Protein backbone atom coordinates (compact mmCIF):
# COMPACT_ATOMS: atom_id res chain seq x y z
CA UNK A 1 0.00 0.00 0.00
CA UNK A 2 1.21 3.48 -0.85
CA UNK A 3 -0.58 5.48 1.83
CA UNK A 4 -2.15 7.42 -1.05
CA UNK A 5 -5.70 6.15 -1.30
CA UNK A 6 -6.38 7.25 -4.86
CA UNK A 7 -3.29 5.39 -6.11
CA UNK A 8 -4.13 2.25 -4.17
CA UNK A 9 -7.67 2.37 -5.52
CA UNK A 10 -6.66 2.74 -9.16
CA UNK A 11 -4.06 -0.03 -8.88
CA UNK A 12 -6.73 -2.31 -7.39
CA UNK A 13 -9.26 -1.40 -10.10
CA UNK A 14 -6.71 -1.97 -12.86
CA UNK A 15 -5.89 -5.40 -11.43
CA UNK A 16 -9.63 -6.18 -11.39
CA UNK A 17 -9.94 -5.23 -15.06
CA UNK A 18 -6.92 -7.36 -15.98
CA UNK A 19 -8.21 -10.29 -13.89
CA UNK A 20 -11.56 -10.09 -15.66
CA UNK A 21 -9.83 -10.05 -19.06
CA UNK A 22 -7.69 -13.07 -18.07
CA UNK A 23 -10.85 -14.89 -16.95
CA UNK A 24 -12.48 -14.09 -20.31
CA UNK A 25 -9.43 -15.24 -22.23
CA UNK A 26 -9.31 -18.45 -20.21
CA UNK A 27 -5.65 -18.30 -19.25
CA UNK A 28 -3.57 -16.66 -16.55
CA UNK A 29 -1.24 -14.34 -18.44
CA UNK A 30 -0.98 -10.77 -17.16
CA UNK A 31 1.03 -9.58 -20.19
CA UNK A 32 -1.57 -10.93 -22.60
CA UNK A 33 -4.41 -9.35 -20.63
CA UNK A 34 -2.62 -6.00 -20.63
CA UNK A 35 -1.92 -6.29 -24.38
CA UNK A 36 -5.57 -7.15 -25.08
CA UNK A 37 -6.80 -4.19 -23.02
CA UNK A 38 -4.33 -1.78 -24.59
CA UNK A 39 -4.94 -2.86 -28.19
CA UNK A 40 -8.73 -2.76 -27.86
CA UNK A 41 -8.77 0.60 -26.06
CA UNK A 42 -6.46 2.10 -28.69
CA UNK A 43 -8.61 0.75 -31.51
CA UNK A 44 -11.73 2.15 -29.85
CA UNK A 45 -10.10 5.50 -29.09
CA UNK A 46 -9.07 5.91 -32.71
CA UNK A 47 -12.68 5.49 -33.86
CA UNK A 48 -14.01 8.28 -31.65
CA UNK A 49 -14.12 12.03 -32.01
CA UNK A 50 -12.09 14.12 -29.59
CA UNK A 51 -15.04 14.91 -27.30
CA UNK A 52 -16.06 11.26 -27.16
CA UNK A 53 -12.49 10.20 -26.40
CA UNK A 54 -12.45 12.57 -23.43
CA UNK A 55 -15.91 11.57 -22.17
CA UNK A 56 -15.08 7.88 -22.34
CA UNK A 57 -11.61 8.38 -20.83
CA UNK A 58 -13.15 10.12 -17.83
CA UNK A 59 -14.99 6.87 -17.00
CA UNK A 60 -11.81 4.81 -16.79
CA UNK A 61 -9.69 4.15 -13.70
CA UNK A 62 -6.61 6.39 -13.67
CA UNK A 63 -4.10 3.74 -14.80
CA UNK A 64 -6.44 2.35 -17.46
CA UNK A 65 -6.99 5.94 -18.62
CA UNK A 66 -3.24 6.31 -19.04
CA UNK A 67 -3.14 3.14 -21.14
CA UNK A 68 -6.06 4.47 -23.22
CA UNK A 69 -4.38 7.82 -23.94
CA UNK A 70 -0.88 6.41 -24.44
CA UNK A 71 0.48 7.63 -27.78
CA UNK A 72 -2.73 9.43 -28.74
CA UNK A 73 -2.45 12.29 -31.20
CA UNK A 74 -5.95 13.63 -31.87
CA UNK A 75 -4.95 15.24 -35.16
CA UNK A 76 -3.59 12.06 -36.69
CA UNK A 77 -5.87 9.34 -35.30
CA UNK A 78 -9.41 10.69 -35.18
CA UNK A 79 -11.61 8.36 -37.19
CA UNK A 80 -8.68 6.65 -38.90
CA UNK A 81 -9.72 3.11 -37.97
CA UNK A 82 -13.30 3.23 -39.24
CA UNK A 83 -12.67 0.35 -41.61
CA UNK A 84 -9.83 -1.35 -39.82
CA UNK A 85 -10.73 -1.76 -36.16
CA UNK A 86 -9.94 -5.47 -35.98
CA UNK A 87 -6.88 -5.02 -38.20
CA UNK A 88 -5.57 -2.36 -35.79
CA UNK A 89 -6.02 -4.77 -32.88
CA UNK A 90 -4.32 -7.58 -34.80
CA UNK A 91 -1.41 -5.29 -35.61
CA UNK A 92 -0.97 -4.24 -31.99
CA UNK A 93 -1.17 -7.87 -30.84
CA UNK A 94 1.15 -9.28 -33.49
CA UNK A 95 3.72 -10.37 -30.86
CA UNK A 96 1.10 -12.19 -28.77
CA UNK A 97 0.35 -15.37 -30.67
CA UNK A 98 -2.08 -16.47 -27.96
CA UNK A 99 -4.24 -13.43 -28.88
CA UNK A 100 -4.59 -14.21 -32.59
CA UNK A 101 -8.41 -13.86 -32.58
CA UNK A 102 -8.88 -10.07 -32.57
CA UNK A 103 -12.67 -10.32 -32.63
CA UNK A 104 -12.69 -12.49 -29.50
CA UNK A 105 -10.22 -10.17 -27.77
CA UNK A 106 -12.38 -7.13 -28.56
CA UNK A 107 -15.55 -8.85 -27.32
CA UNK A 108 -13.85 -9.83 -24.05
CA UNK A 109 -12.43 -6.36 -23.42
CA UNK A 110 -15.72 -4.68 -24.34
CA UNK A 111 -17.46 -7.02 -21.88
CA UNK A 112 -15.06 -5.98 -19.12
CA UNK A 113 -15.55 -2.30 -19.96
CA UNK A 114 -19.31 -2.84 -19.84
CA UNK A 115 -19.01 -4.45 -16.41
CA UNK A 116 -17.01 -1.56 -14.99
CA UNK A 117 -18.39 1.69 -16.39
CA UNK A 118 -21.85 3.20 -16.29
CA UNK A 119 -24.42 1.75 -18.69
CA UNK A 120 -25.28 5.21 -20.04
CA UNK A 121 -21.66 5.80 -21.09
CA UNK A 122 -21.47 2.36 -22.71
CA UNK A 123 -24.62 3.12 -24.68
CA UNK A 124 -23.33 6.53 -25.82
CA UNK A 125 -20.04 5.12 -27.02
CA UNK A 126 -21.46 1.95 -28.55
CA UNK A 127 -24.09 3.85 -30.52
CA UNK A 128 -21.43 6.13 -32.01
CA UNK A 129 -19.43 3.23 -33.43
CA UNK A 130 -19.68 1.75 -36.92
CA UNK A 131 -22.18 -1.11 -37.05
CA UNK A 132 -19.51 -3.82 -37.42
CA UNK A 133 -17.69 -2.61 -34.30
CA UNK A 134 -20.91 -2.03 -32.35
CA UNK A 135 -21.82 -5.67 -33.03
CA UNK A 136 -18.76 -6.72 -31.01
CA UNK A 137 -19.94 -4.79 -27.96
CA UNK A 138 -22.56 -6.47 -25.84
CA UNK A 139 -25.29 -4.18 -24.59
CA UNK A 140 -25.10 -3.12 -20.93
CA UNK A 141 -27.30 -4.74 -18.34
CA UNK A 142 -28.63 -3.25 -15.12
CA UNK A 143 -26.07 -5.02 -12.91
CA UNK A 144 -23.08 -3.53 -14.78
CA UNK A 145 -22.32 -0.40 -12.82
CA UNK A 146 -18.96 0.68 -11.44
C-alpha positions as CSV (number, residue, x, y, z in Angstrom):
1,X,0.0,0.0,0.0
2,X,1.2,3.5,-0.8
3,X,-0.6,5.5,1.8
4,X,-2.1,7.4,-1.0
5,X,-5.7,6.1,-1.3
6,X,-6.4,7.3,-4.9
7,X,-3.3,5.4,-6.1
8,X,-4.1,2.2,-4.2
9,X,-7.7,2.4,-5.5
10,X,-6.7,2.7,-9.2
11,X,-4.1,0.0,-8.9
12,X,-6.7,-2.3,-7.4
13,X,-9.3,-1.4,-10.1
14,X,-6.7,-2.0,-12.9
15,X,-5.9,-5.4,-11.4
16,X,-9.6,-6.2,-11.4
17,X,-9.9,-5.2,-15.1
18,X,-6.9,-7.4,-16.0
19,X,-8.2,-10.3,-13.9
20,X,-11.6,-10.1,-15.7
21,X,-9.8,-10.1,-19.1
22,X,-7.7,-13.1,-18.1
23,X,-10.8,-14.9,-17.0
24,X,-12.5,-14.1,-20.3
25,X,-9.4,-15.2,-22.2
26,X,-9.3,-18.4,-20.2
27,X,-5.7,-18.3,-19.3
28,X,-3.6,-16.7,-16.6
29,X,-1.2,-14.3,-18.4
30,X,-1.0,-10.8,-17.2
31,X,1.0,-9.6,-20.2
32,X,-1.6,-10.9,-22.6
33,X,-4.4,-9.4,-20.6
34,X,-2.6,-6.0,-20.6
35,X,-1.9,-6.3,-24.4
36,X,-5.6,-7.1,-25.1
37,X,-6.8,-4.2,-23.0
38,X,-4.3,-1.8,-24.6
39,X,-4.9,-2.9,-28.2
40,X,-8.7,-2.8,-27.9
41,X,-8.8,0.6,-26.1
42,X,-6.5,2.1,-28.7
43,X,-8.6,0.7,-31.5
44,X,-11.7,2.2,-29.8
45,X,-10.1,5.5,-29.1
46,X,-9.1,5.9,-32.7
47,X,-12.7,5.5,-33.9
48,X,-14.0,8.3,-31.7
49,X,-14.1,12.0,-32.0
50,X,-12.1,14.1,-29.6
51,X,-15.0,14.9,-27.3
52,X,-16.1,11.3,-27.2
53,X,-12.5,10.2,-26.4
54,X,-12.4,12.6,-23.4
55,X,-15.9,11.6,-22.2
56,X,-15.1,7.9,-22.3
57,X,-11.6,8.4,-20.8
58,X,-13.2,10.1,-17.8
59,X,-15.0,6.9,-17.0
60,X,-11.8,4.8,-16.8
61,X,-9.7,4.1,-13.7
62,X,-6.6,6.4,-13.7
63,X,-4.1,3.7,-14.8
64,X,-6.4,2.3,-17.5
65,X,-7.0,5.9,-18.6
66,X,-3.2,6.3,-19.0
67,X,-3.1,3.1,-21.1
68,X,-6.1,4.5,-23.2
69,X,-4.4,7.8,-23.9
70,X,-0.9,6.4,-24.4
71,X,0.5,7.6,-27.8
72,X,-2.7,9.4,-28.7
73,X,-2.5,12.3,-31.2
74,X,-5.9,13.6,-31.9
75,X,-5.0,15.2,-35.2
76,X,-3.6,12.1,-36.7
77,X,-5.9,9.3,-35.3
78,X,-9.4,10.7,-35.2
79,X,-11.6,8.4,-37.2
80,X,-8.7,6.6,-38.9
81,X,-9.7,3.1,-38.0
82,X,-13.3,3.2,-39.2
83,X,-12.7,0.4,-41.6
84,X,-9.8,-1.4,-39.8
85,X,-10.7,-1.8,-36.2
86,X,-9.9,-5.5,-36.0
87,X,-6.9,-5.0,-38.2
88,X,-5.6,-2.4,-35.8
89,X,-6.0,-4.8,-32.9
90,X,-4.3,-7.6,-34.8
91,X,-1.4,-5.3,-35.6
92,X,-1.0,-4.2,-32.0
93,X,-1.2,-7.9,-30.8
94,X,1.2,-9.3,-33.5
95,X,3.7,-10.4,-30.9
96,X,1.1,-12.2,-28.8
97,X,0.4,-15.4,-30.7
98,X,-2.1,-16.5,-28.0
99,X,-4.2,-13.4,-28.9
100,X,-4.6,-14.2,-32.6
101,X,-8.4,-13.9,-32.6
102,X,-8.9,-10.1,-32.6
103,X,-12.7,-10.3,-32.6
104,X,-12.7,-12.5,-29.5
105,X,-10.2,-10.2,-27.8
106,X,-12.4,-7.1,-28.6
107,X,-15.5,-8.9,-27.3
108,X,-13.9,-9.8,-24.0
109,X,-12.4,-6.4,-23.4
110,X,-15.7,-4.7,-24.3
111,X,-17.5,-7.0,-21.9
112,X,-15.1,-6.0,-19.1
113,X,-15.5,-2.3,-20.0
114,X,-19.3,-2.8,-19.8
115,X,-19.0,-4.4,-16.4
116,X,-17.0,-1.6,-15.0
117,X,-18.4,1.7,-16.4
118,X,-21.8,3.2,-16.3
119,X,-24.4,1.8,-18.7
120,X,-25.3,5.2,-20.0
121,X,-21.7,5.8,-21.1
122,X,-21.5,2.4,-22.7
123,X,-24.6,3.1,-24.7
124,X,-23.3,6.5,-25.8
125,X,-20.0,5.1,-27.0
126,X,-21.5,1.9,-28.6
127,X,-24.1,3.9,-30.5
128,X,-21.4,6.1,-32.0
129,X,-19.4,3.2,-33.4
130,X,-19.7,1.8,-36.9
131,X,-22.2,-1.1,-37.1
132,X,-19.5,-3.8,-37.4
133,X,-17.7,-2.6,-34.3
134,X,-20.9,-2.0,-32.4
135,X,-21.8,-5.7,-33.0
136,X,-18.8,-6.7,-31.0
137,X,-19.9,-4.8,-28.0
138,X,-22.6,-6.5,-25.8
139,X,-25.3,-4.2,-24.6
140,X,-25.1,-3.1,-20.9
141,X,-27.3,-4.7,-18.3
142,X,-28.6,-3.3,-15.1
143,X,-26.1,-5.0,-12.9
144,X,-23.1,-3.5,-14.8
145,X,-22.3,-0.4,-12.8
146,X,-19.0,0.7,-11.4
